């Protein structure tokens, strides 16, 4: 097992849950090292998930729509 995995496992073991008087989880305390790692992964994921309009170019090509009847049906609703 490499040292990175050992450090991650140690951080996960240090997570503390906060409970109310009924025993319901109401909060969590996360070690800063784990929090930073998770937020870094989230930022990297966001960069990869950027909206690219070019992926959707032409998806409605070939679809024939009768806009007048569609508008009249919407007005009837």
N, CA, C and O atoms as CSV, one atom per row, in Angstrom:
chain,resi,resn,atom,element,x,y,z
A,1,UNK,N,N,0.855,-1.186,0.000
A,1,UNK,CA,C,0.000,0.000,0.000
A,1,UNK,C,C,0.895,1.242,0.000
A,1,UNK,O,O,1.814,1.351,0.812
A,2,UNK,N,N,0.624,2.170,-0.909
A,2,UNK,CA,C,1.497,3.337,-0.950
A,2,UNK,C,C,1.095,4.371,0.101
A,2,UNK,O,O,0.016,4.291,0.688
A,3,UNK,N,N,1.971,5.330,0.324
A,3,UNK,CA,C,1.772,6.290,1.415
A,3,UNK,C,C,0.565,7.190,1.187
A,3,UNK,O,O,-0.064,7.623,2.153
A,4,UNK,N,N,0.224,7.482,-0.071
A,4,UNK,CA,C,-0.928,8.340,-0.352
A,4,UNK,C,C,-2.206,7.660,0.121
A,4,UNK,O,O,-3.048,8.294,0.758
A,5,UNK,N,N,-2.356,6.380,-0.184
A,5,UNK,CA,C,-3.543,5.650,0.241
A,5,UNK,C,C,-3.617,5.533,1.760
A,5,UNK,O,O,-4.700,5.601,2.342
A,6,UNK,N,N,-2.478,5.360,2.389
A,6,UNK,CA,C,-2.452,5.277,3.847
A,6,UNK,C,C,-2.901,6.603,4.454
A,6,UNK,O,O,-3.674,6.616,5.411
A,7,UNK,N,N,-2.422,7.719,3.903
A,7,UNK,CA,C,-2.809,9.036,4.408
A,7,UNK,C,C,-4.303,9.277,4.191
A,7,UNK,O,O,-4.977,9.819,5.067
A,8,UNK,N,N,-4.824,8.875,3.023
A,8,UNK,CA,C,-6.251,9.032,2.755
A,8,UNK,C,C,-7.077,8.218,3.737
A,8,UNK,O,O,-8.070,8.707,4.275
A,9,UNK,N,N,-6.671,6.980,3.969
A,9,UNK,CA,C,-7.398,6.120,4.901
A,9,UNK,C,C,-7.379,6.709,6.303
A,9,UNK,O,O,-8.378,6.640,7.020
A,10,UNK,N,N,-6.261,7.284,6.695
A,10,UNK,CA,C,-6.154,7.906,8.020
A,10,UNK,C,C,-7.087,9.112,8.113
A,10,UNK,O,O,-7.729,9.313,9.144
A,11,UNK,N,N,-7.172,9.908,7.060
A,11,UNK,CA,C,-8.070,11.069,7.055
A,11,UNK,C,C,-9.523,10.624,7.165
A,11,UNK,O,O,-10.308,11.220,7.903
A,12,UNK,N,N,-9.876,9.578,6.429
A,12,UNK,CA,C,-11.254,9.088,6.468
A,12,UNK,C,C,-11.598,8.595,7.863
A,12,UNK,O,O,-12.716,8.804,8.334
A,13,UNK,N,N,-10.660,7.949,8.525
A,13,UNK,CA,C,-10.903,7.468,9.888
A,13,UNK,C,C,-11.076,8.608,10.874
A,13,UNK,O,O,-11.667,8.420,11.938
A,14,UNK,N,N,-10.569,9.789,10.538
A,14,UNK,CA,C,-10.651,10.932,11.443
A,14,UNK,C,C,-11.940,11.736,11.269
A,14,UNK,O,O,-12.153,12.713,11.988
A,15,UNK,N,N,-12.801,11.343,10.332
A,15,UNK,CA,C,-14.075,12.035,10.155
A,15,UNK,C,C,-14.912,11.832,11.414
A,15,UNK,O,O,-15.035,10.719,11.925
A,16,UNK,N,N,-15.480,12.924,11.898
A,16,UNK,CA,C,-16.304,12.865,13.108
A,16,UNK,C,C,-17.727,13.313,12.782
A,16,UNK,O,O,-17.932,14.316,12.097
A,17,UNK,N,N,-18.700,12.564,13.276
A,17,UNK,CA,C,-20.093,12.899,13.050
A,17,UNK,C,C,-20.672,13.553,14.307
A,17,UNK,O,O,-20.314,13.201,15.431
A,18,UNK,N,N,-21.563,14.498,14.092
A,18,UNK,CA,C,-22.238,15.188,15.179
A,18,UNK,C,C,-23.693,14.717,15.190
A,18,UNK,O,O,-24.363,14.718,14.157
A,19,UNK,N,N,-24.172,14.317,16.364
A,19,UNK,CA,C,-25.528,13.792,16.507
A,19,UNK,C,C,-26.344,14.692,17.424
A,19,UNK,O,O,-25.799,15.321,18.331
A,20,UNK,N,N,-27.655,14.751,17.186
A,20,UNK,CA,C,-28.527,15.476,18.106
A,20,UNK,C,C,-28.985,14.537,19.223
A,20,UNK,O,O,-28.546,13.389,19.294
A,21,UNK,N,N,-29.858,15.026,20.083
A,21,UNK,CA,C,-30.289,14.228,21.232
A,21,UNK,C,C,-31.097,12.991,20.844
A,21,UNK,O,O,-31.262,12.078,21.652
A,22,UNK,N,N,-31.606,12.959,19.594
A,22,UNK,CA,C,-32.365,11.799,19.115
A,22,UNK,C,C,-31.479,10.767,18.414
A,22,UNK,O,O,-31.959,9.715,17.993
A,23,UNK,N,N,-30.200,11.069,18.294
A,23,UNK,CA,C,-29.285,10.155,17.620
A,23,UNK,C,C,-29.217,10.342,16.122
A,23,UNK,O,O,-28.642,9.512,15.417
A,24,UNK,N,N,-29.802,11.434,15.620
A,24,UNK,CA,C,-29.782,11.732,14.192
A,24,UNK,C,C,-28.520,12.508,13.849
A,24,UNK,O,O,-28.155,13.454,14.547
A,25,UNK,N,N,-27.848,12.098,12.757
A,25,UNK,CA,C,-26.657,12.838,12.324
A,25,UNK,C,C,-27.072,14.232,11.884
A,25,UNK,O,O,-27.976,14.389,11.063
A,26,UNK,N,N,-26.419,15.227,12.425
A,26,UNK,CA,C,-26.736,16.609,12.074
A,26,UNK,C,C,-25.552,17.349,11.463
A,26,UNK,O,O,-25.721,18.442,10.921
A,27,UNK,N,N,-24.383,16.781,11.541
A,27,UNK,CA,C,-23.215,17.461,11.015
A,27,UNK,C,C,-22.039,16.519,10.917
A,27,UNK,O,O,-22.100,15.366,11.343
A,28,UNK,N,N,-20.969,17.036,10.349
A,28,UNK,CA,C,-19.764,16.232,10.178
A,28,UNK,C,C,-18.547,17.145,10.272
A,28,UNK,O,O,-18.584,18.296,9.838
A,29,UNK,N,N,-17.488,16.624,10.833
A,29,UNK,CA,C,-16.206,17.331,10.886
A,29,UNK,C,C,-15.242,16.538,10.018
A,29,UNK,O,O,-14.967,15.369,10.285
A,30,UNK,N,N,-14.730,17.191,8.972
A,30,UNK,CA,C,-13.854,16.541,7.994
A,30,UNK,C,C,-12.442,17.103,8.156
A,30,UNK,O,O,-12.267,18.320,8.216
A,31,UNK,N,N,-11.442,16.239,8.227
A,31,UNK,CA,C,-10.061,16.730,8.307
A,31,UNK,C,C,-9.727,17.617,7.098
A,31,UNK,O,O,-10.157,17.339,5.979
A,32,UNK,N,N,-8.972,18.665,7.332
A,32,UNK,CA,C,-8.673,19.643,6.283
A,32,UNK,C,C,-7.957,19.011,5.094
A,32,UNK,O,O,-8.196,19.407,3.953
A,33,UNK,N,N,-7.087,18.039,5.339
A,33,UNK,CA,C,-6.368,17.395,4.226
A,33,UNK,C,C,-7.347,16.684,3.293
A,33,UNK,O,O,-7.210,16.764,2.072
A,34,UNK,N,N,-8.321,15.998,3.854
A,34,UNK,CA,C,-9.320,15.309,3.039
A,34,UNK,C,C,-10.213,16.318,2.327
A,34,UNK,O,O,-10.537,16.140,1.153
A,35,UNK,N,N,-10.611,17.373,3.028
A,35,UNK,CA,C,-11.446,18.413,2.438
A,35,UNK,C,C,-10.749,19.054,1.228
A,35,UNK,O,O,-11.367,19.256,0.183
A,36,UNK,N,N,-9.466,19.367,1.383
A,36,UNK,CA,C,-8.726,19.992,0.279
A,36,UNK,C,C,-8.613,19.047,-0.911
A,36,UNK,O,O,-8.741,19.469,-2.060
A,37,UNK,N,N,-8.374,17.773,-0.635
A,37,UNK,CA,C,-8.257,16.804,-1.715
A,37,UNK,C,C,-9.576,16.667,-2.470
A,37,UNK,O,O,-9.587,16.630,-3.700
A,38,UNK,N,N,-10.676,16.592,-1.744
A,38,UNK,CA,C,-11.983,16.470,-2.377
A,38,UNK,C,C,-12.346,17.717,-3.169
A,38,UNK,O,O,-12.894,17.614,-4.267
A,39,UNK,N,N,-12.047,18.893,-2.628
A,39,UNK,CA,C,-12.365,20.124,-3.353
A,39,UNK,C,C,-11.493,20.270,-4.596
A,39,UNK,O,O,-11.940,20.811,-5.608
A,40,UNK,N,N,-10.260,19.795,-4.527
A,40,UNK,CA,C,-9.379,19.828,-5.693
A,40,UNK,C,C,-9.924,18.915,-6.792
A,40,UNK,O,O,-9.922,19.285,-7.966
A,41,UNK,N,N,-10.390,17.726,-6.414
A,41,UNK,CA,C,-10.984,16.808,-7.393
A,41,UNK,C,C,-12.234,17.415,-8.003
A,41,UNK,O,O,-12.466,17.275,-9.204
A,42,UNK,N,N,-13.039,18.086,-7.196
A,42,UNK,CA,C,-14.275,18.707,-7.674
A,42,UNK,C,C,-13.968,19.809,-8.681
A,42,UNK,O,O,-14.641,19.925,-9.705
A,43,UNK,N,N,-12.945,20.622,-8.386
A,43,UNK,CA,C,-12.564,21.689,-9.324
A,43,UNK,C,C,-12.082,21.108,-10.643
A,43,UNK,O,O,-12.417,21.625,-11.709
A,44,UNK,N,N,-11.300,20.040,-10.580
A,44,UNK,CA,C,-10.801,19.398,-11.806
A,44,UNK,C,C,-11.961,18.831,-12.607
A,44,UNK,O,O,-11.966,18.905,-13.836
A,45,UNK,N,N,-12.933,18.272,-11.925
A,45,UNK,CA,C,-14.094,17.710,-12.599
A,45,UNK,C,C,-14.910,18.813,-13.269
A,45,UNK,O,O,-15.396,18.628,-14.385
A,46,UNK,N,N,-15.067,19.956,-12.604
A,46,UNK,CA,C,-15.805,21.074,-13.175
A,46,UNK,C,C,-15.163,21.548,-14.466
A,46,UNK,O,O,-15.865,21.868,-15.426
A,47,UNK,N,N,-13.834,21.597,-14.502
A,47,UNK,CA,C,-13.132,22.042,-15.703
A,47,UNK,C,C,-13.408,21.096,-16.867
A,47,UNK,O,O,-13.490,21.530,-18.016
A,48,UNK,N,N,-13.550,19.812,-16.575
A,48,UNK,CA,C,-13.809,18.830,-17.627
A,48,UNK,C,C,-15.261,18.826,-18.071
A,48,UNK,O,O,-15.571,18.329,-19.154
A,49,UNK,N,N,-16.153,19.368,-17.260
A,49,UNK,CA,C,-17.574,19.336,-17.555
A,49,UNK,C,C,-18.096,20.645,-18.140
A,49,UNK,O,O,-19.293,20.916,-18.051
A,50,UNK,N,N,-17.236,21.456,-18.731
A,50,UNK,CA,C,-17.676,22.703,-19.306
A,50,UNK,C,C,-18.641,22.454,-20.453
A,50,UNK,O,O,-18.485,21.493,-21.206
A,51,UNK,N,N,-19.635,23.317,-20.584
A,51,UNK,CA,C,-20.617,23.209,-21.641
A,51,UNK,C,C,-19.984,23.562,-22.979
A,51,UNK,O,O,-19.372,24.619,-23.128
A,52,UNK,N,N,-20.135,22.676,-23.942
A,52,UNK,CA,C,-19.605,22.910,-25.281
A,52,UNK,C,C,-20.758,22.869,-26.279
A,52,UNK,O,O,-21.228,21.789,-26.637
A,53,UNK,N,N,-21.214,24.029,-26.728
A,53,UNK,CA,C,-22.347,24.078,-27.649
A,53,UNK,C,C,-22.105,23.314,-28.950
A,53,UNK,O,O,-23.053,22.814,-29.555
A,54,UNK,N,N,-20.861,23.219,-29.384
A,54,UNK,CA,C,-20.573,22.545,-30.647
A,54,UNK,C,C,-20.969,21.068,-30.616
A,54,UNK,O,O,-21.207,20.474,-31.668
A,55,UNK,N,N,-21.044,20.467,-29.420
A,55,UNK,CA,C,-21.466,19.072,-29.321
A,55,UNK,C,C,-22.919,18.889,-29.741
A,55,UNK,O,O,-23.325,17.796,-30.136
A,56,UNK,N,N,-23.701,19.963,-29.654
A,56,UNK,CA,C,-25.136,19.872,-29.904
A,56,UNK,C,C,-25.549,20.461,-31.245
A,56,UNK,O,O,-26.737,20.497,-31.568
A,57,UNK,N,N,-24.592,20.916,-32.016
A,57,UNK,CA,C,-24.896,21.534,-33.300
A,57,UNK,C,C,-25.545,20.514,-34.228
A,57,UNK,O,O,-24.995,19.438,-34.463
A,58,UNK,N,N,-26.701,20.854,-34.746
A,58,UNK,CA,C,-27.377,20.018,-35.732
A,58,UNK,C,C,-28.214,18.885,-35.168
A,58,UNK,O,O,-28.658,18.031,-35.936
A,59,UNK,N,N,-28.450,18.834,-33.867
A,59,UNK,CA,C,-29.201,17.701,-33.333
A,59,UNK,C,C,-30.665,17.735,-33.737
A,59,UNK,O,O,-31.326,16.697,-33.731
A,60,UNK,N,N,-31.187,18.908,-34.087
A,60,UNK,CA,C,-32.577,19.006,-34.519
A,60,UNK,C,C,-32.715,19.050,-36.035
A,60,UNK,O,O,-33.809,19.267,-36.555
A,61,UNK,N,N,-31.637,18.852,-36.726
A,61,UNK,CA,C,-31.673,18.855,-38.175
A,61,UNK,C,C,-32.540,17.691,-38.646
A,61,UNK,O,O,-32.425,16.580,-38.129
A,62,UNK,N,N,-33.382,17.936,-39.598
A,62,UNK,CA,C,-34.217,16.878,-40.141
A,62,UNK,C,C,-35.537,16.712,-39.419
A,62,UNK,O,O,-36.374,15.917,-39.847
A,63,UNK,N,N,-35.742,17.435,-38.347
A,63,UNK,CA,C,-37.016,17.360,-37.633
A,63,UNK,C,C,-37.916,18.453,-38.188
A,63,UNK,O,O,-37.549,19.628,-38.209
A,64,UNK,N,N,-39.092,18.051,-38.634
A,64,UNK,CA,C,-40.028,19.039,-39.151
A,64,UNK,C,C,-41.056,19.343,-38.074
A,64,UNK,O,O,-41.711,18.444,-37.546
A,65,UNK,N,N,-41.183,20.600,-37.764
A,65,UNK,CA,C,-42.108,21.050,-36.735
A,65,UNK,C,C,-43.126,21.999,-37.343
A,65,UNK,O,O,-42.786,22.858,-38.158
A,66,UNK,N,N,-44.356,21.838,-36.945
A,66,UNK,CA,C,-45.393,22.779,-37.329
A,66,UNK,C,C,-45.551,23.743,-36.167
A,66,UNK,O,O,-46.310,23.484,-35.233
A,67,UNK,N,N,-44.837,24.850,-36.227
A,67,UNK,CA,C,-44.804,25.792,-35.121
A,67,UNK,C,C,-46.158,26.428,-34.856
A,67,UNK,O,O,-46.507,26.679,-33.703
A,68,UNK,N,N,-46.918,26.691,-35.894
A,68,UNK,CA,C,-48.231,27.319,-35.706
A,68,UNK,C,C,-49.154,26.431,-34.881
A,68,UNK,O,O,-49.788,26.907,-33.939
A,69,UNK,N,N,-49.236,25.152,-35.220
A,69,UNK,CA,C,-50.118,24.258,-34.462
A,69,UNK,C,C,-49.578,24.011,-33.057
A,69,UNK,O,O,-50.355,23.849,-32.116
A,70,UNK,N,N,-48.285,23.982,-32.908
A,70,UNK,CA,C,-47.692,23.811,-31.582
A,70,UNK,C,C,-48.031,24.996,-30.698
A,70,UNK,O,O,-48.382,24.823,-29.530
A,71,UNK,N,N,-47.929,26.196,-31.245
A,71,UNK,CA,C,-48.275,27.401,-30.481
A,71,UNK,C,C,-49.755,27.415,-30.109
A,71,UNK,O,O,-50.106,27.784,-28.988
A,72,UNK,N,N,-50.622,27.019,-31.031
A,72,UNK,CA,C,-52.058,26.997,-30.731
A,72,UNK,C,C,-52.361,25.973,-29.644
A,72,UNK,O,O,-53.206,26.224,-28.783
A,73,UNK,N,N,-51.684,24.816,-29.667
A,73,UNK,CA,C,-51.892,23.803,-28.635
A,73,UNK,C,C,-51.419,24.317,-27.286
A,73,UNK,O,O,-52.048,24.035,-26.266
A,74,UNK,N,N,-50.333,25.058,-27.260
A,74,UNK,CA,C,-49.841,25.610,-26.004
A,74,UNK,C,C,-50.808,26.653,-25.441
A,74,UNK,O,O,-50.997,26.742,-24.228
A,75,UNK,N,N,-51.414,27.434,-26.323
A,75,UNK,CA,C,-52.370,28.443,-25.873
A,75,UNK,C,C,-53.627,27.800,-25.288
A,75,UNK,O,O,-54.254,28.370,-24.394
A,76,UNK,N,N,-53.994,26.632,-25.779
A,76,UNK,CA,C,-55.182,25.938,-25.288
A,76,UNK,C,C,-54.976,25.372,-23.896
A,76,UNK,O,O,-55.947,25.115,-23.183
A,77,UNK,N,N,-53.720,25.174,-23.495
A,77,UNK,CA,C,-53.451,24.551,-22.179
A,77,UNK,C,C,-53.795,25.458,-21.032
A,77,UNK,O,O,-53.626,25.079,-19.873
